[in-house]
Amino acid sequence: MVSQRNFGAAPMQSALEHRWMRLTWWALLSFLWAQPYKDLEVQGGAVYALVFSSDSRYLLSAGSDRMVRLWHIPHGTLLARFGGSSASVNALGLLPDSGGTFWGVSSDGKLYQWRIADYRKAGGSIIKPVRTQALGKRVQKGGPPDPWESVAIDFRKQLLYVVSRGGLLVAWDTEEDWLQTFQDTARVAYALALSSQKKALYLGSGSGALLVLDPQSLSLQKTLRGHTKGIRGLAISPDERILASAGLDGKVMLWSIPEGLRIKTLEKHTDGVRAVAFSPDGRYLASAGKDGLLCLWALPTGRLEKTIELGVPLWTVAFSPNGQYLVVGGDGGMLRLWRIDQLGIRPIQIIAESDSLYAPPLDLQDNVPQCKAPQPHRYAFIIGNEDYQSYQPTFTPAMNVPYAIRDAYAFRVYAEQILGVPALNIVFLQNATSAQIQRELEKLFLLIAATRGKAEIFFYYAGHGVPHPQTQESYILPVDVSPNAPEKGGIRLTDLVQQLGSSGAEKVWIILDACFSGGAREESPLAARGIRLRPKPVVLTGPVVLISATSAEEEALPYHQARHGLFTYFFLKALKLKGCTSTSIQTLLEEAATETTRYALLLHHKLQRPTWMVSPALSESVLAVPW
């Protein structure tokens, strides 16, 4: 049968067909882009190691087939293969130089150096190593060398740290060619992590212990215990305050740096966890395990945000430095790439490298300047209320106030060194009860009276603030007072202002990193009742300036990377950078408020607008001078 065609309708039909094909191609492209992941094709074997280039344009993968592959991101195009190893390549370390120099450590006991830039002239052929170092033969006497399992690089000194499966740690100077060694007594080890400040080298032992070593001498500084089986993976958070360990006991543990205290244990995996990685903004931790699970945890709460079952044992996981991509590798050539915004979690904030949000937080307690000699008539009354759960059984851990004590301690340091408050004139309370606060306030009022009108008071509070359920008046909440009845032991803010304002002090600065709407840094103590109120305004009397972390019904949010309250961090940062200059108080407050609001939106997607009010008893010019 010969098909018939209506030639008279050909032009219109052709146009319709052309339009239909265009729509079909656009639909196909949209469908492909909307896929939640992209599989990068590795020819068999297991993928053991992953590392992104600093600009997130390239991804290196290595594994049991002895090859290192270079991929273009986000398209997933294979650009080159790097060969030369006679056994599996187990770990990769990339240097931040213009040529993209990187090292691979192998099960053949050797270290191999390649350059990403060489792929442009390779012409499709396998790229050979620039340098090979048979380190295993140099340090292991007799028999075949142990497989190298992990590598860490001190970029400034061209110093490589590698650890063998037999627990031998070697520091090798790649320029001067000297060696230093440390032997783990368990004689099994898998993982290394080096802080960028070069203050500590962490070794994951096969015994389950986490060894903290001095990077210079390789001497053992402390041993952290928690895992019952070997530690297979380690990662340090971008702000270098948290260390994550992946255990073959199926647990992920978070440790504080440098204290070495175990913060949290994350449990979801049903078999050994082999790798962990922090997102570049520190908001998420990814863990990959032998059970084929990829888990995404929200930090610092440790809440499990998402679990992806991949069906094959996993070995490695990595976030791209720009925060846009997540990649995982495992058995059977598994190499899968996701865009973060397609994972069903809150997108990681993408900020240009020049933006301050990209920079690590300032450590407020390091190198605080000494501005002025002690001012004998300046006093500070400082409260950090963090642990409410220990005093109130109805509270959950999430109802505590993260970093409140740390905030209060930092303010104490700044009060003494920048604001000129003598150490003897500082009242410092942690997790204060109602009776403690009242007792110390009475002493303060007696001291103020003794100064005969010369006293200048700095009252600082970090902790929960609550509104009265009926009157909506604001209360500071001691740790032993119920938020449901704040009038029974709570500190009514109006009363506090009136007492300090009529105490005879020359000036009173009340600084509150708390909110009084029923919100909180984490979970509100009133969350079970769903309370969110607009607190009644406080009327100022006497020579009082009230500085608040929030406006109206907003929350006082945390800055998890810095481990401080958001407002306290930027308030003290402004003091640290400009408090010793002639900068006015008004300028310091405006800078702190601007950054607090900006970071609240970018990190929490919420409004937080600090405010300050000057009592009618004072002139507005009180803010026009430095502290």
C-alpha positions in Angstrom: 0.0 0.0 0.0 1.3 3.4 -0.9 0.5 6.1 1.6 -1.3 9.2 0.5 -0.2 12.7 1.3 -2.3 15.9 1.0 0.3 18.2 -0.7 -2.0 21.1 -0.6 -1.8 21.1 3.3 2.0 20.6 3.4 3.1 24.2 4.4 0.7 24.3 7.4 1.4 20.7 8.4 5.1 21.4 8.2 4.8 24.4 10.5 2.7 22.4 13.0 5.2 19.6 13.0 8.1 21.9 13.5 6.4 23.6 16.4 5.5 20.2 17.9 9.1 19.1 17.6 10.3 22.3 19.3 7.9 21.8 22.2 8.9 18.1 22.4 12.6 19.0 22.7 12.0 21.6 25.3 9.8 19.2 27.3 12.6 16.5 27.0 15.3 19.0 28.1 13.2 20.1 31.0 12.5 16.6 32.0 16.2 15.7 31.9 17.2 18.8 33.9 14.4 18.0 36.5 15.9 14.6 37.2 16.9 14.4 40.8 20.4 13.1 39.9 22.9 12.4 37.2 24.8 9.1 37.1 28.4 9.5 35.9 29.5 6.4 34.1 32.5 4.6 35.7 33.5 1.3 34.0 33.0 -1.2 36.9 34.9 -1.4 40.2 34.3 0.7 43.3 34.6 4.4 43.7 36.7 5.1 46.8 37.6 8.8 46.6 36.1 12.1 45.5 37.3 15.7 45.5 36.0 18.9 43.8 38.2 21.6 42.4 38.0 24.9 44.4 35.8 26.5 41.7 33.4 23.5 41.6 33.9 23.1 37.9 35.7 19.8 38.1 35.3 16.6 40.0 38.0 13.9 40.5 37.0 10.3 41.3 39.2 7.4 42.0 38.8 3.7 42.9 39.5 0.1 42.5 40.1 0.2 38.7 43.4 2.1 39.3 42.2 5.1 37.5 41.5 8.7 38.5 38.8 10.3 36.3 38.2 14.0 35.7 34.6 15.1 35.2 33.2 18.4 34.1 30.5 19.8 36.4 27.5 20.1 36.1 27.3 18.2 32.7 29.1 15.1 34.0 31.3 14.9 30.9 34.4 12.7 31.3 37.3 14.9 30.4 40.4 12.7 31.1 41.7 9.6 32.9 44.9 9.6 35.0 46.7 6.3 35.2 50.0 4.8 36.4 49.0 3.2 39.6 49.4 -0.6 39.8 46.6 -1.0 42.4 43.4 0.8 43.6 43.6 4.5 44.3 42.1 4.9 47.8 42.3 8.7 48.5 42.9 12.0 46.8 44.3 15.3 47.9 44.1 18.5 45.8 46.4 21.4 46.1 45.0 25.0 45.6 47.5 25.9 42.8 46.7 27.1 39.3 47.5 23.8 37.7 45.3 21.7 39.9 48.1 19.5 41.3 46.7 16.5 43.1 48.0 13.4 44.9 46.6 10.0 45.0 47.5 7.3 47.5 47.3 3.7 46.4 47.1 0.1 47.7 50.5 -0.6 46.0 52.2 1.5 48.7 52.9 4.4 46.4 51.9 8.1 46.1 51.2 9.5 42.7 51.1 13.2 41.6 49.1 14.4 38.6 47.9 17.9 37.3 44.4 18.6 36.2 45.7 21.1 33.7 47.5 18.3 31.7 44.1 17.0 30.4 44.0 19.8 27.7 47.1 18.4 26.0 46.5 14.7 26.6 44.5 14.1 23.4 42.4 11.4 24.9 45.3 9.3 26.1 45.7 8.2 29.7 47.7 10.9 31.6 50.8 9.6 33.4 51.9 10.8 36.8 54.2 13.8 37.1 55.8 12.2 40.2 55.7 8.8 41.9 57.0 8.1 45.4 57.3 4.6 46.7 56.8 5.7 50.2 55.8 2.2 51.4 59.2 0.7 50.7 60.9 3.5 52.6 59.0 3.2 55.8 57.9 -0.5 55.9 60.6 -3.0 56.3 60.2 -6.4 54.7 57.2 -7.8 52.9 54.7 -6.1 50.6 53.8 -2.5 51.7 50.5 -1.8 53.4 47.8 -0.1 51.3 47.7 3.7 51.9 44.2 4.5 53.1 43.9 8.3 53.5 45.8 11.6 52.8 45.8 15.1 54.3 47.9 18.0 53.0 49.5 21.0 54.7 49.4 23.3 51.6 51.7 26.0 53.0 54.6 23.5 53.8 54.1 21.1 51.0 53.7 18.4 53.7 51.7 15.2 53.1 50.3 13.1 55.8 49.3 9.5 54.8 48.1 6.6 56.9 48.3 2.9 56.0 45.8 0.2 56.8 48.3 -1.1 59.3 48.0 2.1 61.3 51.3 3.7 60.2 51.1 7.5 59.9 53.8 9.2 57.9 54.5 12.9 57.5 56.5 13.5 54.3 57.9 16.8 53.2 57.6 16.7 49.4 60.3 19.4 48.9 63.0 18.5 51.4 62.1 14.8 51.4 62.3 14.1 55.1 60.0 11.7 56.9 58.4 11.4 60.3 56.2 8.5 61.5 53.7 7.5 64.2 52.4 4.0 64.8 48.8 3.5 66.0 49.0 0.8 68.7 45.8 -0.8 67.3 47.8 -1.4 64.1 44.7 -0.6 62.0 43.7 2.8 60.7 41.6 4.3 57.9 41.1 8.0 58.1 42.9 11.4 58.5 41.7 15.0 58.9 43.9 18.1 59.3 42.6 21.4 60.6 43.3 24.3 58.2 44.9 26.2 61.2 47.3 23.2 61.5 46.5 23.0 65.2 45.5 19.3 65.2 45.8 16.2 63.1 43.0 13.7 63.6 43.5 9.9 63.1 40.6 7.5 62.9 41.9 4.2 64.5 40.7 0.7 63.7 40.1 0.3 67.5 37.3 3.0 67.4 39.4 5.6 69.1 39.9 9.0 67.7 43.5 10.1 68.1 44.4 13.8 68.3 48.0 14.5 67.2 50.3 17.5 67.1 50.9 18.0 63.3 54.5 19.1 64.0 55.8 16.4 66.3 53.1 13.7 65.6 52.9 13.3 69.4 49.6 12.1 70.8 47.7 14.9 72.5 44.5 13.2 73.5 42.3 10.2 72.7 38.6 10.5 72.2 36.5 7.4 72.7 33.0 6.7 71.7 32.9 4.3 68.7 33.0 0.6 69.4 34.4 -0.2 66.0 36.9 1.4 63.7 36.5 5.0 62.4 36.3 4.9 58.6 35.8 8.6 57.8 36.5 12.0 59.2 35.4 15.5 58.3 36.0 19.0 59.8 33.2 21.6 59.6 34.0 24.8 57.6 34.3 26.9 60.8 36.5 24.2 62.3 34.4 23.9 65.4 33.0 20.4 64.8 34.6 17.1 63.9 32.4 14.4 62.4 33.5 10.7 62.6 32.1 7.8 60.6 32.2 4.6 62.5 32.0 1.0 61.4 29.6 0.6 64.3 27.0 2.3 62.2 27.2 5.6 64.1 28.2 9.1 63.2 29.6 11.2 66.1 30.0 14.9 66.3 32.9 16.3 68.5 33.6 19.8 69.6 36.9 21.4 68.5 39.3 21.9 70.3 37.7 20.6 73.5 37.1 17.1 72.1 33.7 16.7 73.8 31.2 14.5 72.1 28.2 16.7 71.1 25.9 14.3 69.4 25.6 10.7 68.1 23.6 10.4 64.8 22.0 7.0 64.3 20.2 5.8 61.1 22.7 3.5 59.4 22.3 -0.2 59.8 25.9 -1.1 58.9 29.3 0.6 58.9 29.4 4.3 58.0 32.3 4.9 55.6 32.3 8.6 54.8 31.1 12.0 56.1 31.1 15.4 54.5 30.0 18.9 55.7 28.2 21.3 53.3 30.3 24.5 52.8 28.0 26.6 54.9 28.1 24.1 57.7 24.3 23.6 57.8 24.3 19.9 56.7 26.3 16.8 57.1 26.2 13.9 54.6 27.0 10.4 55.7 27.4 7.3 53.4 27.5 3.7 54.5 28.0 0.1 53.7 24.2 -0.3 54.0 23.8 1.8 50.8 22.2 4.7 52.7 23.1 8.3 52.0 21.8 10.4 55.0 21.6 14.2 55.2 21.6 15.6 58.7 20.7 19.2 59.7 23.2 20.9 62.0 23.6 21.6 64.8 20.4 19.8 65.9 21.4 16.5 64.2 17.9 16.1 62.7 17.7 13.6 59.9 16.5 15.6 56.8 16.6 13.0 54.1 17.6 9.3 53.5 18.4 8.0 50.0 18.7 4.2 49.5 21.1 3.5 46.7 21.2 -0.3 46.9 25.0 -0.7 46.8 27.7 -0.2 49.5 28.9 3.4 49.5 32.5 4.5 50.1 32.8 8.3 49.7 30.7 11.5 49.6 31.5 15.1 48.9 29.8 18.6 48.6 31.0 21.0 45.9 32.7 24.1 47.4 29.9 26.4 46.0 27.3 24.4 47.8 25.3 23.5 44.6 26.1 19.8 44.3 26.4 16.6 46.3 28.1 13.5 44.9 28.5 10.0 46.3 30.6 7.0 45.2 30.3 3.3 45.9 30.5 -0.3 44.6 29.7 -1.3 41.1 30.9 2.0 39.6 28.3 4.0 41.5 29.0 7.7 41.0 25.9 9.8 41.4 25.6 13.6 41.4 22.7 15.7 42.7 21.8 19.4 42.6 21.1 20.4 46.2 17.9 22.2 45.3 16.5 18.9 43.9 17.1 16.9 47.1 14.0 18.1 48.9 15.9 20.0 51.6 16.3 23.7 52.1 18.7 24.9 49.4 22.2 25.8 50.7 22.7 29.6 50.3 25.0 30.4 47.4 27.1 33.5 48.1 30.0 34.9 46.1 33.4 34.3 47.6 33.8 38.1 48.1 30.7 38.1 50.3 31.4 38.1 54.1 28.9 35.2 54.5 31.4 33.0 52.7 34.2 33.7 55.1 34.6 31.7 58.3 33.2 33.4 61.4 35.5 35.5 63.5 36.5 33.8 66.7 35.3 36.4 69.2 37.4 35.2 72.1 40.8 35.3 70.3 43.0 38.4 70.5 40.4 40.7 72.1 42.0 44.2 72.2 42.6 45.9 75.5 41.1 49.4 74.9 41.2 51.3 78.1 42.2 51.1 81.7 39.6 49.9 84.2 36.9 52.5 84.8 36.1 52.2 88.6 32.5 53.2 88.3 31.5 50.9 85.5 29.7 47.7 86.4 28.5 44.7 84.4 25.7 42.3 85.3 25.8 39.4 82.9 23.4 36.4 82.7 23.7 33.4 80.3 20.7 31.0 80.7 21.1 28.0 78.5 20.2 24.8 80.3 16.5 24.9 81.1 15.9 21.2 80.8 17.8 20.3 83.9 15.6 22.5 86.0 12.2 21.9 84.3 11.2 18.3 83.5 8.7 19.4 80.9 11.4 20.9 78.8 13.0 19.0 75.9 16.7 19.5 75.0 15.5 21.5 72.0 14.0 24.1 74.4 17.4 25.0 75.8 19.1 28.1 74.4 22.2 27.1 72.3 25.3 29.2 73.0 23.8 31.4 75.7 26.6 30.7 78.2 29.2 31.1 75.4 27.5 34.5 74.6 27.6 35.6 78.2 31.2 34.6 78.7 32.3 36.5 75.5 30.4 39.6 76.7 32.2 39.3 80.0 35.6 39.4 78.2 34.5 42.4 76.1 33.1 44.2 79.2 36.5 43.9 80.9 38.8 44.6 77.9 36.9 46.9 75.6 34.3 48.6 77.8 36.7 49.1 80.8 34.7 47.3 83.5 37.0 46.2 86.3 37.0 42.4 86.9 35.8 43.0 90.5 32.8 44.9 89.2 31.4 42.1 87.1 28.6 39.8 88.2 28.5 36.7 86.0 25.7 34.2 86.2 25.3 30.9 84.3 22.0 29.1 84.3 20.7 31.5 86.9 17.7 30.7 89.1 15.2 33.3 90.1 16.6 33.6 93.6 20.2 34.0 92.3 19.2 36.8 90.0 17.2 38.6 92.7 20.0 38.3 95.3 22.7 39.6 92.9 20.5 42.5 91.8 20.1 43.6 95.4 23.9 43.7 95.8 24.1 45.7 92.5 21.7 48.3 93.7 23.7 48.8 96.9 26.9 49.2 94.9 25.2 51.8 92.7 24.1 53.7 95.7 27.6 53.8 97.0 28.9 55.5 93.9 26.7 58.5 94.4 25.5 59.0 90.9 28.7 58.0 89.1 27.8 54.4 88.2 27.5 53.3 84.6 25.8 49.9 84.3 25.9 47.3 81.5 23.2 44.7 82.0 23.5 41.8 79.5 21.1 38.8 79.2 21.2 35.8 76.8 18.4 33.2 77.3 14.7 32.8 77.1 12.3 35.7 77.2 8.6 35.1 77.3 5.4 37.1 77.1 2.8 36.8 79.9 0.0 34.7 78.4 -2.7 37.2 79.5 -1.0 40.6 79.8 1.6 40.1 77.0 4.2 41.8 79.2 7.8 40.7 78.7 9.6 38.6 81.2 13.2 37.4 81.5 13.0 33.7 82.3 15.2 32.2 85.0 16.0 28.5 84.4 13.7 27.4 87.2 10.6 29.5 86.3 7.7 28.1 84.2 7.0 29.9 81.0 3.3 29.3 81.7 3.5 31.4 84.8 6.4 33.8 84.4 5.0 36.2 87.1 6.0 33.5 89.6 9.7 34.2 89.8 10.3 35.7 86.4 11.9 39.1 85.9 9.4 41.5 84.4 11.2 43.7 82.0 9.3 46.8 82.9 10.2 46.3 86.6 13.9 45.8 85.7 14.0 49.0 83.6 12.3 51.0 86.4 14.6 49.6 89.1 17.8 50.2 87.2 16.5 53.6 85.9 15.7 54.8 89.5 18.8 53.2 91.1 20.9 56.4 91.0 23.1 55.3 88.2 24.4 57.9 85.7 23.7 55.6 82.7 22.3 52.1 82.2 22.7 50.0 79.1 20.4 47.0 78.9 21.4 44.6 76.2 19.1 41.6 75.5 19.8 38.7 73.2 16.4 37.2 73.7 12.9 37.6 72.3 9.7 38.1 74.2 7.1 36.9 71.7 7.2 33.2 72.5 9.9 32.5 69.8 13.4 31.2 70.6 16.7 30.3 69.1 15.7 26.7 68.6 12.4 25.5 70.0 10.3 27.8 72.0 9.3 26.8 75.6 5.8 27.8 74.6 5.9 25.8 71.3 3.5 23.1 72.6 0.8 25.8 73.0 1.6 27.5 69.7 2.0 30.9 71.4 3.4 33.8 69.3 2.4 37.2 70.7 3.4 40.8 70.1 4.8 41.8 73.4 3.6 44.9 75.1 6.1 47.8 74.6 8.4 48.7 77.5 8.2 52.2 78.8 11.7 53.5 79.6 12.3 55.7 82.7 15.5 57.1 84.0 18.9 57.2 82.2 18.3 53.9 80.3 19.2 52.7 76.8 17.5 49.4 75.9 19.2 47.4 73.1 17.2 44.4 71.9 18.2 41.6 69.5 14.7 41.6 67.9 11.7 43.7 67.0 8.1 42.9 68.0 7.3 39.2 67.5 10.5 38.2 65.8 12.8 35.4 67.1 16.4 35.8 68.4 18.2 33.4 66.1 21.5 31.5 66.5 24.5 31.7 64.3 25.5 28.0 64.4 28.8 28.4 62.5 30.1 30.8 65.1 28.4 29.1 68.0 26.9 32.4 69.2 23.6 34.1 69.2 23.3 36.0 65.9 22.9 39.5 67.4 25.6 38.9 70.1 28.0 37.7 67.5 27.7 40.8 65.3 27.5 43.2 68.3 30.7 41.9 69.8 32.3 41.7 66.3 31.7 45.4 65.8 33.1 46.1 69.3 36.2 44.0 68.5 36.9 45.7 65.2 36.0 49.3 66.1 35.4 49.5 69.8 38.9 50.8 70.5 38.5 53.6 67.9 36.5 56.8 68.0 33.5 55.1 66.3 30.2 56.2 67.8 27.9 53.8 69.7 25.2 54.5 67.0 27.5 53.4 64.2 28.4 50.2 66.1 24.8 49.4 66.7 23.8 50.1 63.1 26.6 47.8 61.7 25.6 45.0 64.1 21.9 45.4 63.2 22.5 45.4 59.5 24.6 42.2 59.6 22.2 40.5 62.0 19.2 41.1 59.7 21.1 40.0 56.6 22.4 36.8 58.1 19.0 36.0 59.6 17.5 36.2 56.1 20.3 34.3 54.3 20.8 31.5 56.9 17.3 31.2 58.5 15.0 32.8 55.9 13.5 34.8 58.8 13.5 38.5 59.8 15.5 39.6 62.9 15.8 43.3 63.2 17.7 44.6 66.3 16.4 47.8 67.9 17.5 50.3 70.5 15.6 52.9 72.5 16.8 55.9 74.4 14.9 57.0 77.5 13.5 60.5 77.5 15.7 61.1 80.5 18.7 61.0 78.2 19.6 63.0 75.1 19.9 61.1 71.8 23.4 62.4 71.7 24.3 59.7 74.2 24.8 57.4 71.1 26.9 59.9 69.2 30.1 59.2 71.3 32.3 56.1 71.6 32.0 53.7 74.6 
